[in-house]
């Protein structure tokens, strides 16, 4: 049985054009006209884009990844992500003691999460931000890598020996973050196979013209760079600089806490009150994370760098980093993970493997 989406602008995201789209057996069969068994009629739709991919998200809809207890919690999160056009996400933990992280990882493995991202606890205390329960290298963390095909970890390279860093890279896809790494530390880590930088500019050694550090190396090397697109963690000019210098190696991430999708309010992080409005803050007005969803991030930065680039950085780029060769693009043979946006870039329909999983039509 085939399905068709007709007459909308398709952002692949490597190019954009107006045409029909044919779906069969959960995959994209053809871009072009064809008689179909079923037409998905979307009268107010403006664009068809690949399903968004969020590789760094701590929560949504009132649920923090660290607090997931069972499949019901996980499925509730999944439904929230679908309603915001995210068809693939990597649950991210905040730092905890190793045994608690292992316990969380086992639950995520049991509920069939595609992967996991450990943000910490192997990070620099001087750049920890809101993170607690920090540690140096602990080989028990390697147990987590055995549970998932996609396993990411954010570490500070300057607190690791060569052997420790190499061991972690051999078991995880490694990102650098919450770090005081200088240029040499960063180049050393890239030499061992580190592939990305976590939320560039935030929680790391600042850029200085005589001491460019991790930021300077990240902007001038081939390493992927995450950026939080709420325009609070970094502003419009910085987003523009990252996009111009990094191009397809730019990845938009929500870095969302459980407040995402719920609007403004007070929430708990490590049992302590945080306030989420334009972003999430401690009582001392210190940033601790975002409360945006990834589709909102795309809407915001599309006004700065253009829609096609914003879509690319939330689909094609993260798929490339994660080596997901069946999603992140609209092309024959790819999974029919698709999102239909209206003219204001609001999500009105989400398809996962060709099936409608969210509709606001």
C-alpha positions in Angstrom: 0.0 0.0 0.0 1.4 3.4 -1.0 0.8 6.8 0.4 1.2 10.2 -1.3 1.9 13.7 -0.1 1.2 16.1 -2.9 2.2 19.6 -3.9 4.2 20.8 -0.9 7.7 22.2 -0.9 10.1 19.4 -0.1 13.3 20.3 1.8 15.5 17.3 1.4 17.4 19.2 3.2 20.3 19.5 0.7 17.9 21.1 -1.8 14.3 22.3 -1.9 11.6 22.0 -4.6 7.9 21.5 -5.0 6.8 18.0 -5.9 4.9 14.9 -4.8 6.2 12.3 -2.4 5.4 8.6 -2.5 5.7 6.4 0.6 5.6 2.6 0.6 6.5 0.0 3.3 7.7 2.6 5.7 10.2 4.1 3.2 10.3 6.8 0.7 9.8 5.1 -2.7 9.7 8.1 -5.0 9.8 11.8 -5.4 7.4 12.6 -8.1 3.8 11.9 -9.3 2.2 8.5 -9.0 -1.2 7.0 -8.4 -1.4 6.0 -4.7 -3.7 4.0 -2.5 -4.0 6.8 0.0 -3.4 10.5 -0.2 -2.3 12.4 2.9 -4.2 15.6 2.4 -2.7 18.6 4.2 -4.5 21.8 3.1 -2.5 24.2 5.3 0.8 22.6 4.9 3.8 24.5 3.6 6.8 22.2 3.8 7.8 18.6 4.0 11.1 18.1 5.9 12.9 15.1 7.3 12.1 14.1 10.9 14.1 16.1 13.3 17.0 14.4 15.2 17.8 15.6 18.7 21.1 14.1 19.9 21.2 16.0 23.2 18.0 16.3 25.2 17.5 15.7 28.9 13.7 15.7 29.0 10.4 16.9 27.7 6.8 17.0 28.9 7.6 17.0 32.6 9.9 14.0 32.4 13.6 14.1 33.0 15.6 11.3 31.5 17.3 10.7 34.8 13.9 10.1 36.4 12.5 7.6 33.8 11.2 4.6 35.7 9.4 2.4 33.1 8.2 2.2 29.5 5.2 4.4 30.2 7.5 7.3 31.1 9.5 6.7 28.0 6.5 6.4 25.7 5.1 9.6 27.1 8.3 11.4 26.2 8.2 9.8 22.7 4.7 11.2 22.1 5.9 14.7 23.1 8.8 14.5 20.8 6.6 13.4 17.9 4.3 16.4 18.5 7.3 18.6 18.0 8.6 16.9 14.8 11.4 14.9 16.5 11.3 11.4 15.1 14.7 10.3 16.5 16.2 11.4 19.8 19.1 10.3 22.0 18.1 10.5 25.7 20.8 12.5 27.6 21.5 12.0 31.3 22.8 14.6 33.6 25.7 13.6 35.9 25.0 11.1 38.6 27.1 8.6 40.5 28.1 5.7 38.2 25.8 3.1 39.7 22.7 5.4 39.2 23.8 6.0 35.6 24.1 2.3 35.0 20.6 1.8 36.4 19.2 4.5 34.1 21.0 3.0 31.1 19.5 -0.4 31.8 16.0 1.0 31.9 16.6 2.9 28.6 17.9 -0.3 27.1 14.9 -2.3 28.2 12.5 0.3 26.7 14.4 0.0 23.4 15.9 3.5 23.2 18.0 3.9 20.1 20.9 5.1 22.2 22.1 7.1 25.2 24.1 10.3 25.7 26.0 10.6 29.1 26.7 14.3 29.7 29.3 13.8 32.4 30.2 12.8 35.0 33.8 12.8 33.6 33.9 16.6 33.3 35.9 19.5 34.8 34.5 20.8 38.1 35.5 24.3 37.1 33.1 24.1 34.1 30.5 21.8 35.6 27.6 24.3 35.4 24.6 22.7 37.0 26.1 19.2 37.0 26.9 17.4 40.3 28.3 13.9 41.2 31.5 14.4 39.1 34.3 11.9 38.8 37.5 11.1 37.0 37.7 8.1 34.8 35.8 5.1 36.2 35.9 1.9 34.2 32.4 0.9 35.4 31.0 3.4 32.9 32.1 1.1 30.1 29.2 -1.2 31.1 26.8 1.3 29.7 28.5 1.2 26.3 27.6 -2.5 25.9 23.8 -1.7 26.1 23.4 0.5 23.0 24.4 0.7 19.4 24.5 4.5 19.7 26.3 5.6 22.9 27.7 9.1 23.3 29.5 10.7 26.2 30.6 14.2 27.0 34.0 14.4 28.7 36.6 17.0 29.6 39.8 15.7 27.9 42.2 17.6 30.2 41.3 15.5 33.2 42.0 12.2 31.3 45.3 10.4 30.6 46.0 9.2 27.1 45.1 5.7 28.1 41.8 6.7 29.7 40.8 8.9 26.8 41.7 6.2 24.3 39.6 3.7 26.3 36.6 5.9 26.3 36.9 6.6 22.5 37.1 2.9 21.9 33.8 2.4 23.7 31.8 5.6 23.1 31.3 8.3 20.5 32.9 11.1 22.4 32.1 14.7 22.6 34.1 17.4 24.4 32.3 19.6 26.9 32.1 21.1 30.4 35.8 21.6 29.9 38.7 23.9 30.4 40.6 22.4 27.4 43.2 24.5 25.7 44.1 24.1 22.0 46.6 21.3 22.7 44.1 19.4 24.8 41.5 19.6 22.1 43.9 18.6 19.3 45.1 15.7 21.3 41.5 14.5 21.9 40.6 14.9 18.2 43.7 12.8 17.4 42.3 10.0 19.5 39.0 10.1 17.6 36.7 12.5 19.4 34.0 13.5 17.0 32.1 16.5 18.4 31.9 19.4 20.8 29.0 19.7 23.2 27.0 23.0 23.1 29.8 25.1 21.7 30.6 28.3 23.7 28.7 27.1 26.8 30.5 25.6 29.8 33.9 25.7 28.3 37.1 27.9 28.3 36.2 31.2 26.6 37.8 32.1 23.3 40.6 34.6 23.5 42.6 35.9 20.5 45.9 34.8 22.1 44.4 31.7 23.7 41.7 30.3 21.3 41.4 27.1 23.2 38.7 24.5 22.5 36.5 27.0 20.7 39.2 28.1 18.3 40.1 24.5 17.4 36.4 23.5 17.1 35.7 26.4 14.7 38.7 25.7 12.5 38.7 21.8 12.4 36.4 19.2 10.9 34.9 18.2 14.3 31.1 18.5 14.6 29.8 21.2 16.9 26.5 21.3 18.8 24.8 24.6 19.3 21.7 25.4 21.4 19.3 27.4 19.1 17.3 29.2 21.7 19.2 32.4 21.1 19.8 32.7 24.8 22.7 30.3 25.2 24.3 31.9 22.2 23.0 34.9 20.3 22.2 35.5 16.6 25.7 36.8 15.7 27.3 33.7 17.3 24.9 31.4 15.5 25.8 33.1 12.2 29.6 32.7 12.9 29.2 29.0 13.7 27.1 28.4 10.6 29.5 30.2 8.3 32.6 28.4 9.7 31.2 25.0 10.4 28.5 24.5 7.7 27.2 20.9 7.6 29.2 20.1 10.8 26.8 22.3 12.8 24.2 20.4 14.8 21.2 22.0 16.5 20.4 20.4 19.9 17.7 21.4 22.3 19.6 20.5 25.5 16.1 20.6 26.9 15.1 19.8 30.5 11.7 18.4 31.5 10.2 21.9 31.1 10.3 21.6 27.3 6.8 21.7 25.8 5.2 22.9 29.0 5.9 26.7 28.9 7.1 28.7 31.8 7.2 27.5 35.4 9.2 26.1 38.3 10.8 22.7 38.1 13.3 20.6 40.1 16.8 19.7 39.1 18.8 17.6 41.6 15.9 18.3 44.0 16.6 22.1 43.8 14.2 24.6 42.3 14.9 26.0 38.8 12.9 28.6 37.0 12.2 28.1 33.3 11.0 31.0 31.1 13.1 32.1 28.2 15.5 29.4 29.3 16.1 27.5 32.6 17.9 29.2 35.5 19.0 28.6 39.1 18.0 31.2 41.7 21.3 33.0 41.0 20.1 33.6 37.4 22.7 31.0 36.2 21.8 29.1 33.1 21.2 25.4 33.7 19.6 24.3 30.4 16.9 25.1 27.9 13.2 24.6 27.8 12.8 24.8 24.0 11.8 21.9 21.8 13.9 21.4 18.7 11.2 22.6 16.3 11.1 25.9 18.2 14.9 26.1 17.8 14.6 25.6 14.1 12.0 28.4 13.9 14.2 30.8 15.8 17.5 30.3 14.0 15.8 30.0 10.6 15.3 33.8 10.8 19.1 34.1 11.3 20.6 31.5 8.9 17.7 30.6 6.6 15.2 27.7 6.7 17.2 25.2 4.6 20.3 25.5 6.8 18.3 25.3 10.0 16.6 22.1 8.8 19.9 20.7 7.6 21.5 21.2 11.0 18.6 19.4 12.8 18.4 16.5 10.4 21.2 15.8 7.9 24.0 16.9 10.2 23.1 14.8 13.3 22.3 11.8 11.1 25.8 12.1 9.6 27.5 12.3 13.0 25.6 9.3 14.3 26.2 7.3 11.0 22.4 6.9 10.5 22.3 6.2 6.8 18.5 5.7 6.6 17.3 9.0 7.9 18.0 12.7 8.0 17.2 13.2 4.3 14.2 12.9 1.9 15.5 10.5 -0.7 14.5 7.2 -2.2 15.1 4.3 0.2 15.3 6.4 3.3 12.9 5.8 6.2 9.7 7.8 5.8 10.4 9.8 9.0 8.8 13.1 7.8 7.4 16.3 9.2 4.9 18.6 7.6 5.2 22.2 8.7 2.8 25.1 8.0 3.8 28.4 6.6 4.9 29.5 10.1 7.0 26.4 10.6 4.7 24.9 13.1 4.4 21.1 13.1 1.1 19.9 11.8 1.8 16.3 11.0 4.6 13.8 11.9 5.2 10.4 10.3 7.5 7.7 11.7 8.3 4.9 9.2 5.4 6.1 7.1 2.8 6.0 9.8 1.1 9.1 11.2 2.2 9.5 14.9 1.1 13.1 15.4 -1.6 15.2 13.7 -2.8 18.7 14.2 -4.8 18.9 11.0 
